[in-house]
Amino acid sequence: MTGKGTNLLLCALMVFFQSAGQADFDHYQPLRSKGRVPKDFSTSTLTKIRQDNREDLKSLNGQKREFFVEQINYSIDEILHSGNVTFGDTISNYLQELGDRLIAGETDLRGKLRFYVYNSTEANAFSTRQGIVFVTTGLIAQLTSEAQLAFVLSHEIIHYQEHHVLDLFEYATKEKFYSYNERARFLSNYSRENELEADRKAVKMVHDAGYKPGEINKTFDVLLYSYLPFEELKLDRTYFNTTEMYVPEIYFDFKRNEISAKFKYNDYLMSHPNLAKRKEQVTDQIGKFKEWETGMLYKDSLQFFHIRDVARFEYVLNKVYADEPVEALYAIYILEKKYPESTFLKNYKSQAWLDIMKLTVKKETFSYSVFSTLNRKKQRYYEGQISILNQFITVLPKTGKLAMGLRVIYDVYHSDTTNAVAKKCYETAIQLLVKSDDFEPEKFSSRNFKETLTYLKNLKQDTSSKSKLHTVEWDKYTVIENQSKGVTEDFGIDSTKFYMYGISDIIRDSSFLKKFKQTLLKKGMLDKDKDDFNLMTDAEQEDVEYFKYDNEAHLKMDSMLIFQPAIFETTRSEIDVFKTFRTRELVSREIAANAEDLNIHVKSLSLNQLESLSADDWNNYSLIQRSLTRAINDHENDYFVLDVPDLNRINSTFKTGKLVFMEYQHTYAPDLNFGNVALFTVLLPVGLVYFPIAILSGHYSDWQFYVLDLKTGELVLDRSYYVNEPASKHSIGSRLNGMFHQLKQAKNEY
């Protein structure tokens, strides 16, 4: 057998054995870190800064060089510790193998590059000065071949090889407070010259690896249309139909919003050249290589498509966690064609509809409030086939959204009543229905659409005949009731109210009615409390509100799980890396000291001892990070249930029911601008008073405390303090002591 044939056989066997151990998508589990923790994760930021050899930074003067090293290491570690990056997982391992193959002929690069997946719906990839290459799940989900991914990786490898990261210095010096995705965009923001050079040299790397040239330029199509879902599939007009729910096809006659993206756009003021220029250059570069291997692409297709499906499942996860239910539902619709029995997809579909129901009820709550616009998400404009789905959901009246959501969630739960997530979704849906003024079970038809048509047809025939029924006439009130259910005066059905016939089996289900009535009873008690409150005087109401505010923090916590505090030291919005880490250590010591003083048992899931963390610790860290982000962004997190089973597991592991997370930002910005300094220097007697006051009062401390219930997944406390005090042992200790003292107390009766 030839050497080439042997290599093909070995690669085929490798793909087979890897595929044999790949995830079962019907029981898909989100990406998790596995195996030995890489040094990129286990080495502290300060150690990385100290060990940085700086040899490639000789073009920068001493102060700029040190600042760049601090900021770039800090930014990269913030991404590594964001909870969005995993190691040893299916995708990261695949990226590493592919990357190693691409640099097989580059002896100076061997062993220097590490590849990790970055979990985000954004289509992006970026390399770092340290040799780390990140590729987002959002980008992988959009690709159509491994050759395209090879071109993306080659492009990032060239950025590293040619030291393009130094051109990021101007961006690094401007870095303030970026989200993790903003940091990722920041680290991929090269000059147009850098981008064109990386494209040119990446073509050679892809050529040498043996890929087909036709796939390379398609990568630019992926980038252009990456704001759209990962497939452009027409929505099946029968998709929502079940034996009980029938959605008329007229609901899908909306006009599709046209896709507007263009390759040629004015890039004069942009750092990147437009895609048309990049595509043209790559086409010319491809023509310079005469021999292109034709067998490589097919060999890796099976593994690539599996990896892409993993990325697409993660796309669904990220869209649901971002509270973007329309995008999530469209992605689920696409994936269900291939994986119709996936429990993961069913659970996330239930949560997406739960979010739609939540927003529907939330709009009712704030409909008469002057603050209503603050509580509504900005309406997003969709292009392509997803716009049909969005229009369908948008035009549904409140009752229709609630009925559709209940239908989906009820069916998912009853397809497997042992599914803990589905059960929690179902129970939470009932809570939302009770909270709504637009859901009354007795108003819905006890017959489904098909049964009602048959019933009305028979009734119409009997009425027109000489039977006794011809004398039956509907009175005014019956007519009104029937119209609300979509029944017309001529014994027909108003198809715009199809949803009134879609839950007939549910409203006959005794277990549903029992749960609904029990929840309704609890709501009645709360409504009575609200009525009593409204009858109070202003002074009495103020006393009650103060009592509730104070009592909210009384959680009777004798133990707590402290999650990694988010600490920032800034000077006029610029992060001081070394001060930040010193304050982190101070806060950690004060947490331990004050908890001990108050006899509170503390367990910690933090990054203080990176070298001791296992893969399971990083997985728990990532899960909590994701849960907290969702909870903080949407305070009504009692309607988000996907994390509850995993949070219960963490509760069992750490033997504590509550998790405490705190954010602390200290800024020192004394009011010593040039004008004031000049003025009070002239008026020296006044200046002797002004300058000490300005210096001492230039400290601003912003505290945020959150408590997450690990049993229910609810954010039970969100408390903030903004004070003029320094980041000293005394001030930090006093603030923590006061907060812990409140958390330890039991709730009082009013």
N, C-alpha and C positions, 0 to 999 in steps of 0.2 A: 504494500500500500504506500502511496506517495506521502510525503510530509504534509502536503495540503489536505489530502484525504483523511489522514490521521487527525489533523486539527479539527476538521469538520465533524468527524465522529465524536471526538472528545467534547466539542462544544455542544453537539446534539445531546449527548449523554448528560452533560451538565444541566442543560435546560430541562431535560426530562426529570432528573432527580429533584431539581429545584421546584419544578411545577408540582411534583408529587407531594411536596410538603407545604404547598401554598394554601392560603386561607380559603375556607369554604365560604363563599359569598352569601349563601343562605343563612349563615350564622356569623356574619362578619363582625370582627372586633376592631375598633379604631387602632391606629398605629401606636405601637408601644416600643420603648427602648428595650434592648435586650443585650445580654452579655456584659463583657468588661467595659467599664466606663472609660472613654478616651480622655487623654490629657487635656484636650480642648475644653472639656467639661470639668475636670477634677482639679485643674490648676487655677488658683485665684487670679483675679485681675491685677492686683498689686504685684504678684510674683511675675506675671507676664510682662508687666511694664519694666520691672527691674531686670529681667532676663533678655529684654529686647536688645539686639546687638547694634541697631541703628546704622549699620554699615551702608545701607541703601539710602540714607537720609542726609548724606553729606552736603547736598545742595541747599539744605535749610540751615539757618543759623541756630545757635544753641537754644534760645528761648522758643523759637518756632518748632524746632525739632522735638523738644521735650513736650510741648503742648500737643503736637500731632500724635506722638506716641501714646500719651495719656488718653486723648479723646478717641483714637481709633481702636485701642484695646478695650476701652470702656464700652464703646458702641457695639463692638462685635460680641462682647460678653453679655451685654444686655439682650442681644438677639439669641445667643446660645441659651440664656437663662429665662427666656420669655415663656417657656412652656410650649412653644410652637416647633421646636427642633428636636428630633429624635435621633438615636444612634442604634446601630445593630438591627434596625427594622428592615422590612422587605425592600422598601424603596431605596434607603440609604446604601444598603449592601449592593444593590443593583447599580446605583450611580457610581459607587467606588469601582466595581468591576469594569464598567464601561469606561470610566475615566482612566483607569490603569491601562486599558487596551489602547486608548487614544494616545497615551504618552509612552507607549512601549518603545518607540524609536528615539525618545528624548531622554538620554541618559542623565542630563542635569536636573530632570524633574522627578525622577523615580523616588518614591518614598516621601516626597515633599507635599503632595496634595491630598487633602481629605475632603470627601464629598458627603454632604448631609441634605436631607430633605427638610424644607421649611414649610410648615403647614399653613397655607394661606390660599384664598381663592384668587389672589392677584397672580397674573402670569408674569413671572420674573425669575431671573437668575443673576447671581453676582458672586464675584470672587473677592478675596481679601488679601492683604499684604502678607498675612501669616500662612497663606496657602490653603485656606478653607474656601470651598466652593459650595454655595447654597443654591438649590433649585426648588421652586415652590411646587406644591401639589397642583396649584391652579394652572401652572404652565404645562405640567405633564398631562393633566386632564385634557388639554386642548390639542396636543400633538397627534399626528396620524401615523408616524413611523419612528423607528429608532434612529434612522439617519438624521431626522430633524433634531432629536435630542442630542445626538453626537455632535451636530453643528453648534448647538447651544453650549454644550460643555467645552467644545474646542474654543469657541469665542471667549469664554470666561478663562480658560487656561492661558490663552494668549494675553489677556489683560494682566494676569499674574506674571507671566514670563517676561513681559515687556515693562514691568513696573509701572503700569498705568495708574496704579492706586495712588501714587504720589500726586497725581493731578487732582486728587480729592482734597488736597490740603485746604483749598479755599472754602470748600463746603464744610470741612471738619471744623474750621474756625468759626463757622456761623451756627454750629449745632446748638440747639436749645433743648426743648422738651418735645421729642418726637415719639409718636407711637411706634410699635415694633415694625409695622408695615412701612411707615415713613422712614424709619432707619434703613430698611431694606432698599427703598427707592433711593435714598441718599447715597448708599454704598454702591449703587449701580449707575451713578450719574457721571459718566465720563464725557470728555470732549468729543466733538464730531471726528476729529483726526484720530483719536484713540479708537472710536467705534469702527471707522472704516478700515483701520489697520488690523483690528481684531477680526473683522469679517474676511479680509483678504487671506490672512495667514490661517484662519480656521478652515478655509476651503482645502488647503494642502493637507491639514491634519485629518480631515474627513476622507480625503482621497487616499491617503496612505493607510488608513484603517480599512479601506475596501468597500465603502458604501457607494450607492448609486447617486449620480449627480442630480437626477431629476427631483429628488426629495429636498435638496438643500434650500432652493428658493421658496419652496412651500412654507418654510419656517417663517418667512415674512408675512405670509397670509395669516398664519397663526397669531402673530403679534398684532397685526392690524385688527383682527376680529376677536381678540381675546376678551373684550368687554361683553361679548355675547355668551350664551350658554355653550357648553362644549359640543353640542350637536344642534343642527337646525332641522328638527323633525316636526311635521305637521301634527297638530293635536287631533287625536282620534275623537270623532264626534260621539262615540259611545263609551269613552273612557270612564266617565262617572256613573254609567248605568250598572245597576245590580238587579237582582230579582225584586228588590223593594223600591229602589230609587230610579226614576226615569227622568233624564234631562233632555228636553226637546232640542233638536238639531239647530233650531233658529238661534240658539244661544251661542253658536259658533260661527255665525255669519258676519262677524266683525271684520273690518278691513285690517289687514296686517300692516303694522307700521314698517315703512321701508328702512332697510339698513343703509346708514348714511356714511360709514367710514370710507375714506379715500386714501390711496397710496401717496398721491401727490398733494402736499400741503405746504404752506409757507413755513419754512424752518429757519428763517433769518434770525429770529431771536431765541432759537432753541439750542440746547447743548447738543442734541442728537441730530444727525442728518435725517431727512425724511426717508421713509421706507422705499420709495421709488428709486432714490439714489443708491441706497444700499443694495437693492435687488439688482439694479443695472450693473453695479461694480462686481457683484458676486457672479453674475452671468458671464462677464468678461473673464473673470478669474477661472471659472470652471473650464472655459474654452482653452486655457493654457495647458491643461493636463489631458493627454490623449488617451491614456489607459485607465479605465474605471472598472473596478471589480463589480461583477453583476450577481454574485452568489451570496454575499454577506447579509444583505437585508432580510431575505426570507428566513435565514437561519435563526435570527434573533426575534422574529415576529411574535412567536407564542409568548415568550417571556415579557416582551415589551407590552403586549396588549393586556397581559395580566397586571403588570405594574400600573398601566394606565387606568385600569378599572379600580385598582386600589386608590389611586389619586382621585378618581371620580366619586368614589364613596366618601372620601375625605372632603371633597367639594360639598357634598350634601351636608355633612356634619358642620362644616364651617358656615354655610349659609343659614342653617337652623340656629346655630349659636349666635350669629350676627343678627338674628331676628329679621330675616329676609325670606318670608315663607313662600312668596311667589317663585323666586329663583330656586328654592329648595324643591318645591312641588314639581316644577318643570324638569329638573334634573332627575328626580325620582321617577317621573313618567318615562324618561328615556331609559333609565337603568332597569326599570321593571319589565321592559320588553325582553331583557336577557335574563334577569333574575326575579321572576314574579313571586317566588316564595321567600324572598329575603326578609328575615325578621328585622334586621337593621332598617331596611327601607320602610317597612310597615310602621315601626316605632317612630321613625323620623317624620313620616307622613302624618302620623297622629299629632306629633308635637307641632308641626307646621300649621295644621288646621287649628290646633289649640291656640296658637299665636294669632291666627286670623280671628277666632272667636274672642280672644282677649281684647284685641284692638277694637272689635265691634262693640263690646260691652264698655270699654274705656271711653269710646266716643259718646256713648249714651251718658255716662257719668259726668262728662265735662261739657255736654252740649249747651248748658246754660251758664257756663263759667266764662268770665272774661279772660281766663288763662287757657281756654280750650286750644288755641292755636299752638301753645307751648307743648301740648301733650299729644300732638298729632305728628306723625312722621311725614316729612315732605314727600309728596306723591312722586314716584319715580317714573320716568318715561322709558318704556321698553321698545326695542326694535326687534323685528323678525317674528318668528312663530310664538315666542314667549309672550308677545304683546296680546295674542288672542286669549291666552290663559288669564293674563292680568285683567283684560277687559271683562271677561266672564265673571271673575271674582268681584271686580269693582261694581258691576251693575247689579249684582245680587243685593236685594234689600237685606236689612239686618236679620230678619227672621230667616231668610234664605241662607245666609252665611252660617247662622247658628245650626240650622237643620242639616246643612251639608257637612259641617264639621262633626256634628253628633253622629251622622250616618257613618262616616269614615272611621271615627274613633270607636264606635260601638262594634262595627264589623271586625276591626283589627283585634279588639279585646276578646270578642266571642269566638274568634278563630283559634285562640289559644289562651284560655283563662289562667294558665300558669305563668304567663308573661307579666312580670312585675311592672315593667315600664308601661305596657298597654293598660294594665289595671289602674295605675296611677293616673294616666291620661284620661281614662274614662271617668274616674271619680272627680278629677279636676274639671272636666267638661261639664259635669252636673253642677258643680259649684258656680261655674260661669253662667249656665242656663238660668239658675235660680237668681243670680245677681241681675240678669237682664230683665227689662220691662217688655221685651218683644218676644218672649217665649212663654206660651201657655199651652200645656199639653192638650187641654180640652179643645183648643182651637184647630188642631190638626185633624185630618181625616183618619178614620180608623180603617180605611181601605187604601191600598196602594193605587197608583195611577191606572194600571191595567184593570184592576178590580172595579174601580170607580167608573171607568168607561163602560164596562159591561153592565154595571148596576144602572147607570143613567140611561143606557140604551134600552134596557128592559123596561125601565120606568117610563120612558118616553113612549115606547110601544104600547104599554098597558094603558097609559093615559089617553092615547089617541084611539084606543079601542073602546068597546062598549062595556068594559069591565067596571067594577066599582071604583077603581082608582081614578077614573076620569073626573070624578067630582072633587078630588083632592087639589087644593090650591095652597100655595105657600103664602103665609101672611108676611107683612113687612119685615118682621124681626127674623123670620126664617130666611127670607131673601137676603138680608144683610149678612146673616151668619154664613149662608152658603157662598155669597160673594167673597167673603173673607177667606174661604177655603178654595176659591177659584171655580165654583160652580156657577154657570150662567143661567139666565132665566129660561133658556130653551133647552135645558138639560145637557148642556155641553160643559167643557172644562176650559178655563182660562189657563193656557199653557204657561203664561208668565209666572204662575203660582204653583209650578210643578212640585216645588219643595214641600208643599202642604200635604202631599201624598207620599213623601219619601221616607217617612219614619213611622208608618202605621203599625208595624210590628213592635217598634220600641215603645210607643205609648200604650201598647197592650201588655207589655212586659211587666209583670207584677214586681219583679226585683228592681227594675228601673224606677217605677212609680214610688216604691217604698223609699229608695235612696233620695229621690227628688223631694218627697214630702218631708223626710227627716232634715234635709239640708234647708228646705224652705222654712221649717220651724226654727232652726238656728238663726236664719236671716231675719225672721220676724222678731226675735228677741233683740237682735242688734238694731233693727229699725225702731223698736220701742225705746231703746237707749238714746237713739238719735233724736226721737221726738221729745223725750224728756229733756235732753240737752237744749233743744231749740226753745223750750218754754222757760229756760233760766234767764236771769238778768245777765247783762254784760259782765258784771263783776263775778258772778257765779261761774259763767262760762270760762272766764280767764283763770279762775282757780282750778277748774276741772282740766283745762288744757295744760296748765303748769304741772298739775299732779300727774297727768298722763305722760308728759315729756320726761319728768323725773323718774317715774315708775317704769318707763320703757327700758331703762338701762339696768333695772333690778332683775337679774336673770338667775340668781342663786347659783353662781358658778364657783364650785369648790375646785374645779379642774378645768383646764382649757388647753387647746392645741394652738400654739402660736405659729402662724404662717409667716414666712420671710417678709419682714417689714420693708416697705418701699421708702428709702431714705434718700433725700437729695439736699446737698449743700450748694447753694448758688450765690453768686455775687452779681447782682444786676442781670439775672436770668442766665448766667453762664455757669455751667456745672464745674465745681471744683472737685476733681476726682479724689484727691487724697483726703480732703476734709470730709467728703461724703463717706468714705470708708471709716474714718475715725469716729464720725457720729454714729454710724451703724454699730460699731463696737460698743460705744457708750450706751446706746439704746438697748442693745442686747443685755448688757450688764445690769442696767436699771430694771429691765423686765424681770430678770431672775431675782434681783434683790427685793423688789417690791412684792413680787409674788410670794417669796419666802416670808416676808414680814407679815403678809396678810393670810398666810397658811393656805395659799392656792397652789394646787399641784399643776405644774406646767410641763407640757411636752412640746417639742419643737420640731417643725419641718422647715428648716432654713438652709441657707447656703453658707453658713459660717464655717462648717467643716466639710468643704467640698470633697476632700480626698476620701472621706469615710462614706459618702453616699453610694448606694447601689443603684442598679437599673430600676428596681422596684421603687426606690425613693424618688428617682427622677420621674417615674410614671405618676406617682401620687402627687408630686409637685406640679406636674403638667395639668393633671385633672383639676386640682384645686385652683390653679391659675385660670384655667378656662371657665370654671364654675363661677369664680369671683368676678371675672370680667363681665360675664353675662348678668350676674346678679346686680352688680354696681351700675351697669348701663341701663338696666331695667329693674327698678326697685321692686316692682310688683312681681318678684321672682317666684312667688308661691305658685305661679302657673307654669313654671318650667320644671319638668319632671325627669328629663333624660338622665340627669346625674344622680338621682336619688339612690339607686342601688349601689353605685360605686361609692357615694358618700357614706352610705351605711356601712360598707366594708371598711372604709377608713376609720369610721367611728369605732368599729369592733377592734381594729388593729391598735388604735391609740387609746382606747378605753376612755374616751371623753366625747360628750355630745355636742360641744360647741367649739367652733374655730374662730380665733380672733386675728384679724388682719388690720394693720395700721399703716397709714401713709404719713410721712412727716417731711415737710420741706422747710428748711431754714434759709432765709435770705438776709444778707447783710448789705443794705443800701442806704447809708446815711445821707441826709439831705445836705450835701456839701458840694453843690454845683458851683461853677466859677463865679456866677453873679453874687451868690450869697457869701462866698468866701471873701470876695473883694469888698463887698459892702460892710461886712462885720469886722473886717480887718481895719478898715478906716474908722468905724465906730467901735473901737477896741473895748471900752467898758461893757458895751452890750455884747460884743463878741465873746468876752470871757464867760458869759452866761450861755450864749447860744451854742458855741462849739461843743462843750461837754454834753449838753442836752442832745444835740444832733448826733453826736457819736454814739451815745448810749441808747438813743431811741431808734437807731437804724436797724435794729434786729426785728425780723418778722418771722413768726413761726406759725405754720399752717398744719394743724393736726386733723386727721380723718380716721375715725375708728369704725370698723365693721365687725359684726358678729354673724357668722353663718351657722345655721342649725344643721348639723350633719345627719340628723334623722329625717328631716323634712325637706332639706334643700333650700329653706327660706332664709332670706337676709333679715334677721330679726332686729338688727340695730345698725343705724347709720348716723353717726354723731360727728360733728365737726366743730373745731375751735380755731379761731384766728386771733393771735395775741402778739403783743410787742414784748418778746422776751428772747434772750440769747439761747444758743444750743449748749447750755451748761448742764453739769451733772444735777444741780439743784432744780433748775426749771424742768428738765426732762423727767427727773425722778418725781417731782411734785405732780406733774400732769399724769403720769402713769399711775401713781398711787391713788389719785382721785378717781381715775377711770376704773381701776381694778376694785377699789372700795365699793363703787356703785354696782359693778357686775357681780360682786359677791353677795349683795343683799337680796333678800327675798322680796317679792312684790307685795305691796301694801294694799289693803282694802280701802276704797274711798268712802 
